[in-house]
Amino acid sequence: MSITRNHKEVVVSTLQGGIGESGSVVLADFTGINVEAMTELRIQMREAGIVFTVVKNTLLRRAFEEIGIKPDEEIFGVLNGPTAIAYSEDEVAPARIIKAFSKAHKGLLVMKGGFVAGRSFSAAEVISLADMPSKDELLARVIGSMNSPLQGFVMVTSGVLRKFLYAVNAISESKE
């Protein structure tokens, strides 16, 4: 069943808006996944705040072109066969969920590639991206590492002050 031109335009504009505002876009081949597993995947994506949809390659190609991605980018080379697209503001979340789902379901969902921060990624690069900690985790690590020397400085300074107070207290007790 073909879709009308108006419906295609709506799909392209929806994709264009979502992809343009997202931190990452991950493309996957969903061949062989049954309805139950696909429903499970959609629920996981929805809970993580990720938009996950199946889209025609021609419409996805048009959406990519309209947001300024050049046709010679690597991402256009993977637009063949059945394609599902997952995008989110979080750069790592879509790749992480797809990788975990693929592992749990014996490789039924295969990553084709992705687009992160204005750059095309191959399937192998997207898989390695899935292993990276999220942006919030990295920020927490940086702040923790910055906080550690400050805590050490405070402890050393308070130790010096404490010893000084002990000395002053000892002198005042000896004079009494």
Order of alpha helices (4+ residues) and beta strands (2+ residues): alpha-beta-alpha-beta-alpha-beta-alpha-beta-beta-alpha-alpha
